[in-house]
C-alpha cells in the first residue's frame, strides 16, 4: 500500500515539472524540499495533512496539500505569476494514482505573504482519496 499523501505529492510535482508555463518561470526548481543551491523563484511542497475516514466499508480520507511558491524579487508580481501558473497547471486535473484512487482534487485557497525580502504564495488544495 502506498501512502496517499506521498503518492499525491509525487503526482503534483511531476505535473508541475511537465507544465511549460511553470518551468518557464522556475526552471527545474520544483520539489518536495528546496535544495540549498536553488535560486528563487522556486516551488516546494508545504505542509500537508490526512484525515482518514471509513465510510460504508471504504477506506479513504481527505488530504490537504500546500504548494509553496517563493520569490525574492522586489515586487509581488513574480510570485503571483508563479502561483497563477501553478493554479492553472492543476486546474481541472484528475491524476491517475498508481495505488490509491483520487475521488476529487480541488483548490481551496491561496495566501500571499511578504516577510522582508521574501515573497511567498501558499496554494492549498483538498483531495478525497480511496485506499485499496
Secondary structure, DSSP 8 states (H G I E B T S, - for coil): ---HHHHHHHHHHHHHHT-HHHHHHHTT-EESS--TT--SSEEEEEEEEEEEEEETTEEEEEEEEEEEEEE--SSTHHHHHHHHHHHHHHTT-----SSSEEEEEEEEEEEEEEETTEEEEEEEEEEEEE--
